[in-house]
Amino acid sequence: MRGDRRQIQTAVLGSADSEEPLMLPLEAIELDAFRRRHQLDTFWCGLLLGGCGAQLTTKLYTDRVCSLSSPAC
């Protein structure tokens, strides 16, 4: 069986139980601006969105859609 390769595109700001959702840009050029805009923020797999509650990091790709990831998700 192959591993789950879904890409995470949604998160919440500040903590796992936050009610402030956001969508990650899909293109690499947009992700750079997103990172600058949110340089002091933390991203979480939101519990209210049905997520696992783990902290997420942005992943920049030029050959596929950018995503958020965590070893826990």
C-alpha positions, 0 to 999 in steps of 0.5 A: 500500500502506498503512503498518503500523499495528500497535500495540506492547503488549509490551516489556522493561525496561532494555535490548533484551536484557532478559529482563524483559517487561511488558505496557502497559495498554490504557486511558488511565487505567491508563497514567497509573499505569503511567507513574508506577510506571515513571518511572525505567525504559526500555522496549525492543522486546525481542530475545528477544521477536522485536523490533527492539531499539529503545527505546520510548515510551508513547503515550496515546490516549483514542480508541483503545488506548494503545501503545508506539512507536518510529520504528525499529519 
